[in-house]
Amino acid sequence: MHSVFESVVIIIASILCSLTFLYVLHRVWPSNLRRQHNDVVGPSVEVLGTTYAVILAFMLSGTWSNFRAAESTTEQEANSLVNLYRVTRALPERDCIRIQQLVRDYASVMVNDEWPAMNQGKVSPKSHDIVDQVWKTLAQIQPQTTAQQLSLDHSLAEMSSFTQFRRSRQLQGRSQLPAMLWAVLVAGAFVTIGSACLFGVENLKVHMLQIFFLSFMISLVLVAISNIDMPFRGPVHVSSDSFRFALDTFGSDGQ
């Protein structure tokens, strides 16, 4: 996970390193000598490039899928919170008011405390305390009518779903690519760009332009993978808009 400035610096540094390597190689091993081996280097670079392209595509697709899954989990958590707010209306008035206030507090904590904490790789303890209070309140309710019993049953079901989505979101916030896979991605970038530099091209400027585009594309994809690898951290992250919308819904319900 990198800031926008850090991402730009990484991309520029990658391009400069690639072009420097090509220039040094050109001085040490002139292109007219490397051209003698193009028939051997060409097929090897093609295989390496294709293999690395598949790896990059797989990693980018996988991290993006995880990012979208985190978005979906967050939306489901907020939706369950709204459902819980509404199904408690048939409970005894005191318990209804208590639970709905806790639900509003939870949504507010998500926006103001939890999301900033998750951006630092942490979780706000306030949210855990609120969830615990809701469970305790539900457990102490003594329904007096059939409607209250049905409302309590639905409330417990929604609370169970809500808690499940909450745990899933927290687990997704901690997930990231293992160091071994990052080693594969970085090593693959070095091998692919380095192999492309071995081509003997008569015009050095044309070759440098090719390496520029190749290194730019590879570094751009790696930075993209890094920035969406942890879905709740960095400049590209899952927003708390679902909980903001939930707060708006609570307000429009007039409770």
Secondary structure by P-SEA (a helix, b strand, c coil): cccaaaaaaaaaaaaaaaaaaaaaaaaaccaaaaaaaaaaaaaaaaaaaaaaaaaaaaaaaaaaaaaaaaaaaaaaaaaaaaaaacccccccaaaaaaaaaaaaaaaaaaaccaaaaaaaccccaaaaaaaaaaaaaaaacccccaaaaaaaaaaaaaaaaaaaaaaaaaaaaaccccaaaaaaaaaaaaaaaaaaaccccccaaaaaaaaaaaaaaaaaaaaaaaaacccccccccccaaaaaaaaaaaaaacc
